[in-house]
Amino acid sequence: MNIRLILNLLTLMTGGLVITITSIFIGKQAYFWLPPQAAAESHLIDDLFSFLVTVGAFIFLAVTSTVLYSVTFHRAKNYDMSDGPHIEGNITLEVVWTAIPIMLVLWIAAYSYQVYEQMGIQGPSHLLHLHNPISIQTADAQEKETPAETVSEPLEKIDVLAKQWAWVFHYPEKGITSTELHLPSDRRVRLALQSEDVLHGFYIPAFRLKQDIVPGKTIDFEFTPIRPGKYSLTDSQYSGTYFATMQANVIVETPEEYHEWLEKAVSHIPTPAKNQAASEYAQTSNQSIKTGWETVKPAAPPVVNFSG
């Protein structure tokens, strides 16, 4: 084995080690690109995102380094206009660069599906068999994966109604309705998601949760809030002209503060909630000159005990 080959192997190994370490470092930084983890399940999505960033960084650095190395050390001399060496092909190399991407894609697919199952997201296949309950996994604050059956705290059950264009939350135990979603921290929550009209998407970025809501179906969806604060709920599905106004505040608070809010809301007389879509539509309808396309009339503002 000549010295040149040894140097090439050492260069390749050193470069591969540097690229690997750099890629892992970049992947770790990806955690800081996302909002704070406000639900116990958040780390599942964050870990997957960090993994994808690490893989992407490794591929980018490897390809870029190879190109730079080739341009620096294997460039033609000045005024050399001759053809390069005639290469017929390399079966081994072709098999390797075909097999590695296939294995990588399968790895990413398997990991992503595992997270999908652990999050308890219900897709079309689940919605066709709602009479067969699926086992939902939860991620505890201390333990990465804990079966939902082992959660000692009772489930907090809340009904969620999505309609054009408003969110309405009903707390059946107290008979309260609200356009602001209040949740107790460190308690398992079960939402019964329903749509009054079209397809909607229940999406809270800080929780890393998104569940489609299909008309005519009641979808049970569970998670555990862990970080008190104020967050944003939005509709992830395009549902018409005013869908961008279909947002609601999500308030995560201690169990004591949560029950105080319930007692406070019970005493409120139900009144129509402020609804931006209905207000904008009313203003447009009252104009003598029509300046836009015809649109679906928003549902009447919901009558709730608490509107935030």
Solvent accessible surface area in square Angstrom, and as a share of the most:
residue,aa,sasa,rsa
1,M,168,0.75
2,N,99,0.51
3,I,132,0.67
4,R,164,0.60
5,L,79,0.39
6,I,73,0.37
7,L,100,0.50
8,N,63,0.32
9,L,78,0.39
10,L,98,0.49
11,T,72,0.42
12,L,129,0.64
13,M,134,0.60
14,T,81,0.47
15,G,30,0.29
16,G,30,0.29
17,L,110,0.55
18,V,85,0.49
19,I,23,0.12
20,T,53,0.31
21,I,106,0.54
22,T,50,0.29
23,S,1,0.01
24,I,86,0.44
25,F,124,0.52
26,I,53,0.27
27,G,1,0.01
28,K,113,0.48
29,Q,58,0.26
30,A,0,0.00
31,Y,73,0.28
32,F,163,0.68
33,W,144,0.51
34,L,49,0.24
35,P,58,0.36
36,P,74,0.46
37,Q,64,0.28
38,A,0,0.00
39,A,1,0.01
40,A,4,0.03
41,E,1,0.00
42,S,0,0.00
43,H,27,0.12
44,L,13,0.07
45,I,55,0.28
46,D,3,0.02
47,D,33,0.17
48,L,24,0.12
49,F,69,0.29
50,S,9,0.06
51,F,35,0.15
52,L,69,0.34
53,V,26,0.15
54,T,32,0.18
55,V,22,0.13
56,G,37,0.36
57,A,14,0.11
58,F,82,0.34
59,I,83,0.42
60,F,132,0.55
61,L,42,0.21
62,A,29,0.22
63,V,89,0.51
64,T,48,0.28
65,S,48,0.31
66,T,85,0.50
67,V,81,0.47
68,L,109,0.54
69,Y,82,0.31
70,S,48,0.31
71,V,80,0.46
72,T,82,0.48
73,F,136,0.57
74,H,112,0.50
75,R,172,0.63
76,A,73,0.56
77,K,170,0.72
78,N,131,0.67
79,Y,210,0.80
80,D,67,0.35
81,M,176,0.79
82,S,86,0.55
83,D,136,0.71
84,G,59,0.57
85,P,118,0.75
86,H,158,0.70
87,I,136,0.69
88,E,151,0.68
89,G,49,0.47
90,N,79,0.41
91,I,131,0.67
92,T,98,0.57
93,L,91,0.45
94,E,70,0.31
95,V,88,0.51
96,V,67,0.39
97,W,147,0.52
98,T,71,0.41
99,A,39,0.31
100,I,102,0.52
101,P,65,0.41
102,I,96,0.49
103,M,132,0.59
104,L,40,0.20
105,V,94,0.54
106,L,113,0.56
107,W,147,0.52
108,I,44,0.22
109,A,55,0.42
110,A,65,0.50
111,Y,55,0.21
112,S,37,0.24
113,Y,134,0.51
114,Q,94,0.42
115,V,5,0.03
116,Y,75,0.28
117,E,69,0.31
118,Q,16,0.07
119,M,4,0.02
120,G,2,0.02
121,I,31,0.16
122,Q,15,0.06
123,G,10,0.10
124,P,111,0.70
125,S,74,0.47
126,H,38,0.17
127,L,17,0.08
128,L,135,0.67
129,H,95,0.42
130,L,66,0.33
131,H,141,0.63
132,N,84,0.43
133,P,127,0.80
134,I,59,0.30
135,S,88,0.57
136,I,21,0.11
137,Q,59,0.26
138,T,6,0.04
139,A,1,0.01
140,D,64,0.33
141,A,64,0.49
142,Q,156,0.70
143,E,102,0.46
144,K,126,0.54
145,E,90,0.40
146,T,20,0.11
147,P,63,0.40
148,A,24,0.19
149,E,142,0.64
150,T,84,0.49
151,V,49,0.28
152,S,110,0.71
153,E,67,0.30
154,P,101,0.63
155,L,56,0.28
156,E,34,0.15
157,K,108,0.46
158,I,1,0.01
159,D,54,0.28
160,V,2,0.01
161,L,52,0.26
162,A,0,0.00
163,K,21,0.09
164,Q,22,0.10
165,W,5,0.02
166,A,11,0.08
167,W,4,0.02
168,V,18,0.10
169,F,0,0.00
170,H,60,0.27
171,Y,6,0.02
172,P,63,0.40
173,E,150,0.67
174,K,83,0.35
175,G,49,0.47
176,I,1,0.00
177,T,33,0.19
178,S,0,0.00
179,T,26,0.15
180,E,18,0.08
181,L,0,0.00
182,H,10,0.05
183,L,0,0.00
184,P,1,0.01
185,S,4,0.03
186,D,83,0.43
187,R,61,0.22
188,R,2,0.01
189,V,0,0.00
190,R,77,0.28
191,L,0,0.00
192,A,21,0.16
193,L,0,0.00
194,Q,81,0.36
195,S,13,0.08
196,E,97,0.43
197,D,50,0.26
198,V,56,0.32
199,L,74,0.37
200,H,0,0.00
201,G,0,0.00
202,F,0,0.00
203,Y,74,0.28
204,I,0,0.00
205,P,47,0.29
206,A,10,0.08
207,F,0,0.00
208,R,24,0.09
209,L,1,0.01
210,K,85,0.36
211,Q,0,0.00
212,D,44,0.23
213,I,0,0.00
214,V,41,0.24
215,P,52,0.33
216,G,79,0.76
217,K,80,0.34
218,T,61,0.35
219,I,0,0.00
220,D,60,0.31
221,F,1,0.00
222,E,10,0.04
223,F,0,0.00
224,T,21,0.12
225,P,0,0.00
226,I,48,0.24
227,R,118,0.43
228,P,75,0.47
229,G,31,0.30
230,K,137,0.58
231,Y,34,0.13
232,S,54,0.35
233,L,0,0.00
234,T,36,0.21
235,D,6,0.03
236,S,44,0.28
237,Q,46,0.20
238,Y,155,0.59
239,S,8,0.05
240,G,16,0.16
241,T,80,0.47
242,Y,21,0.08
243,F,65,0.27
244,A,67,0.52
245,T,32,0.19
246,M,1,0.00
247,Q,108,0.48
248,A,11,0.08
249,N,58,0.30
250,V,0,0.00
251,I,32,0.16
252,V,3,0.02
253,E,22,0.10
254,T,50,0.29
255,P,25,0.16
256,E,116,0.52
257,E,86,0.38
258,Y,0,0.00
259,H,86,0.38
260,E,118,0.53
261,W,18,0.06
262,L,7,0.03
263,E,99,0.45
264,K,117,0.50
265,A,0,0.00
266,V,70,0.40
267,S,86,0.55
268,H,63,0.28
269,I,140,0.71
270,P,72,0.46
271,T,76,0.44
272,P,97,0.61
273,A,6,0.05
274,K,186,0.79
275,N,14,0.07
276,Q,96,0.43
277,A,1,0.01
278,A,22,0.17
279,S,53,0.34
280,E,61,0.27
281,Y,53,0.20
282,A,48,0.37
283,Q,121,0.54
284,T,57,0.33
285,S,52,0.34
286,N,126,0.64
287,Q,86,0.38
288,S,114,0.73
289,I,128,0.65
290,K,126,0.53
291,T,111,0.65
292,G,55,0.53
293,W,247,0.87
294,E,157,0.70
295,T,41,0.24
296,V,89,0.51
297,K,146,0.62
298,P,10,0.06
299,A,28,0.21
300,A,75,0.58
301,P,50,0.31
302,P,10,0.07
303,V,88,0.51
304,V,1,0.01
305,N,21,0.11
306,F,35,0.14
307,S,59,0.38
308,G,71,0.68
